[in-house]
Amino acid sequence: MKLKKVAALCGSANAFCLFDRVDGDGVVTQWLGDGCCAFPLHGLPVLSEPELYRMFDVSEKKQDKIYFNHSALPEGLNVEDWCRSEVRAEDMDVTISSGGKVLMPLRFPGGLLFIQSKYLGPLEDQMDFLELYVRRSDSGGRYVVAKTGMLVAGVIFPVQAVNEGFCDKLEELASMTRRELDKHLAAPPVTEEEDEGQENVFGGGDGET
């Protein structure tokens, strides 16, 4: 995991949310995020606010603009490496830019949700092993856990992007894209002779200028 990218997410949002998770043996693991994500700070000592700022080189001027919260990890959030009710989420290999956010749709048995693709940035060095799962909090809300191998490497909260206008735009885009594909499929194939005589934007044919 790239911790500097976690800090960059927090710095961009002007929010450092530090959570303490205490296991059954009393060992504290801290998690850091911007309020929409959280990543474990494995291998680090337990940090206070000043220590966190020093570690990530946050200037005093920047600190004055930052929202900082230090609390226990929310009880309804399950960050164990295995959860009986979790379901695998599938990246649909497409992103959608909407409202200044780059959204990644994830489909899973029984539903669809969107996360911001930037929250996978801290895990980009582990993408070959990354798997995403959907879990439910005690209150019924969905959230995504990112696993590398069998270990939870991050928590990402979905974006509530679905509304009437958003759906209308997607339907229009899908319809227009389908029409373009149909026109392409209906066009007569280009023969080799025609292809050789194809002019290009620089003038001349067959790549000559």
Secondary structure, DSSP 8 states (H G I E B T S, - for coil): --HHHHHHHHHHHTEEEEEEEE-TT--EEEEEESSSEEEE-TTS----HHHHHHHTT--HHHHTT-EEEEEE--TT---SS--TT-EEEEE-S--EEETTEEEEEEEETTEEEEEEGGGGGGGGGGGGGEEEEEEE-TTS-EEEEEEETTEEEEEE--B---SHHHHHHHHHHHHHHHHHHHHHHHS----HHHHHT-B-TTSSBTT--
